[in-house]
């Protein structure tokens, strides 16, 4: 199913990554998680496969995948090890932002390095004072000579320790006193003066995906570092870019759910109780049926969001639906997988214990699910969305 809507070349690429996951990743995940050491060898193989260039056009050395193909890639990676999907998620969002909204100079400067993985991209959005309300951020780029001085505290920066390029949201100087705040998305290289990494956060899951706090103290920037080179477009650019992030998170959640269901099906066939495999007991059969249905609905809505995004249609409502639904269903499937395993499901030797911890993050990242519900509700007031939903006026 995940290969539908893909070109022949895209199918070949997804199948190649699927083989990589089955042969090189899945057999080693337990040991890698237990050792707690960054998987340099697997990341090098991901670079060789071009996975850091999924959202980079071919002319700049990337794979130039369509949105449905990118979603399929994220599902396949997450089906093997969610950590690998996390390495390329925000990175791909940064690459997509530059490919879609960047100037010709910005594309030439950054996209080849992002495609090869020599540049690692990360998002700097959330601040200690707030996350979901991005218009309330305090980080600001003040006028300094012909450019700016950017000062901001950005927290929960995923892959921030490995990143060399931060796509950073900041306030811009007001055009006139008393007017609404303006925002810019800045391409901030880690090598710039004034950047420091402070806190490293220890999370419930995704222990090998670094999450840090980045401090920016009067970082010198120019208009050439402003995405698109035009002031005041940052927030609109970000909202469009986050649609890709939400689709990628949804696809990753689908991959996690597929992994959890696979583990549950396998265990239920092997574990015996009252003289028969437990998959012969109606209570387990009902759980597996519900889990399978949750998986398929999550995959279908993610495919629909990817299709609409690829077609150029308005995607904020459906991408919010996909992220919300897929992550909710992944959490439910992971929970039921633990229940199917019984006491074993609470033991770290079993994959489902880790998946259950990891699934919760998908309901939080890229906008909490309640924030996404608000996005959906607000969009339902438009005629286009009403028509899409098939509602009567």
Secondary structure by P-SEA (a helix, b strand, c coil): cccccccaaaaaaaaaaaaaaaccccccaaaaaaacccaaaaaaaaaaacccccccccccccccccaaaaaaaaaaaaaccaaaaaacaaaaaaaaaaaccccaaaaaacaaaaaaccbbbbbcccccccccccccccccccccccbbbbbbbbccccccccccccbbbbbcccccccccbbbbbbbcccccccccccbbbbccccccbbbbbbbbccccccccccccccccaaaaaaaaaaaaaaaaaaaaaaaaaaaaaaaaaaaaaccccccccccccaaaaaaaaaaaaaaaaaaaaaaaaaaaaaaccccaaaaaaaaaaaaaaaaaaaaaaaaaacccccccccaaaaaaaaaaaaacccccaaaaaaaaaaacccaaaaaaacccc
